Amino acid sequence: MVNTLNSKQKTSLIMRAIALLIFLIYARSSPAQTPERLSSNARISVITCSPGEELYEAFGHSAIRVHDPGKVDMVYNYGIFSLTEENFYVNFAKGFLWYKLGVNSFDRFLPVYSYGNRWVIEQELNLSYQQKNDLYKYLEWNRKPENARYKYHYFDDNCATRIMFVLDSVKAINVAWNDKPARGYRPDELANANILTKPRKFEKPNATYRNLVHRYTEDHQWMRLGIDLCQGMPVDKPLNDQQFSFLPDYFMLALDKATLNGKRLVGATNVLHKPQQEIRLLDVDFTVIFLNIIWISLLLIVLFAKKYTRLNAIVYWIILGITSFLGLFILVMWFGTEHYHCSNNLNVLWASPINLVAFIFIKKDWAKKYFKFYNWLLIAILVTWFWAFPQNLHEALLGLLILLAVMAKKLSNNTSEPIEEKPTLD
């Protein structure tokens, strides 16, 4: 199999392997002893790393660099977690994740992202000598084991928003964040030398969490579909001024617009690494095309099957079974976890947990009445889909809802050809 790869693909695989190895070394390393106080030559900056090609790199990264020549050059990274932590996977599922502040040398940090072919942009903070030492003192206090952990939340408390929290926590640093949100920038345009002078407008002026997640997952389309299925109405509300900063790229813009004592907070912006090749974002969502072709094909089977055949039975069992189990999963995420963005998820209206049970008891009057109600509910969703439905539904589901509406109509219609016996695959 390896021999079928061209030289470019082989190089890419080697680079990713090297990046992973460096990351593991970086994550497990212990930083050198740090000084008690910084000198007048010290610089403190915020580093922004652009999104990468891998799934876990899709949203970029932020960190704080403290560089005092001849003494220390460390990176304070709020994106560290441990798979070995007790009940990690259970807590992950529940939305109760503990992250922590990790500290390591800059010469171990930079190669992780340069080998990953990602932009690394540094914004030097325009701080006084005393402000630098106050911030440094806070970071050193924060890195202690008893202070390092924090409860991670993807939108509210992550590697980017935590830095904003740190800056606001140091009393000597009174940052004035610009009241105009950093709306309307694409990640591929943020990651270039002209990022702060030539931004392009976003397609939707009232951007939401869902809009931004969509933009950053254009190369991970199945992930985007999964996110849309799990997340509910909270991610469809227009963002306020500071909520854009949950993404490192937008936090970089927020820093550039911020002021301190009437002066710009960012004194200089430096590109520490420029990728050899720009990240290409896909313009077409192939999941929409692929899945809707499947839904249409199944719809034709349901529409033109003259009687209840084995193929027809398979379609009903699979579609109603999948939607039922998906509905149960949505309810678990809604009521059984701390993922607040999974609450009020209107996908549960079409992915009804009752579907499979009602199909099994289709000869009962209540089941036929259920499918009649379900049919009208699906029609209402389809009619209001693009202009009045309160939640943004993924376009790949459009054909599925039409298929479900037709199936529900057939199951509820007493005048249609009856199902003579319990559906079976035998």
Protein Blocks (a to p, Z undefined) as FASTA:
>chain_A
ZZmpcfklmmmmmmmmmmmmmmmmmmmpccddddfbdcfkbccddddddddfbfklmnop
addddddehiaccdddfkbccfkbghklmmmmnopacdddddddfklmmmmmmmnopacd
dddddddfklmmmmmmmmmmmmpmklmpccddfklocfklmmmmmmmmpmklccdddfbd
cehiafklmmcfklmmmcccdfblbacfklmmmmmmmmmmmlmmmmmmmpcfklmgccdf
klmmmpmklmmmmmmmpceehiafblbdcdfbdcfbdcdddfbdfklmmmmmmmmmmmmm
mmmmmbdcfklmmmmmmmmmmmmmmmmmmmmmmmmpcblklgoiaklmmmccklmmmmmm
mmpmklmmmmmmmmmmmmmmmmmmmmmpcbdcdfklmmmmmmmmmmmmmmmmmkbccdfb
acdfZZ
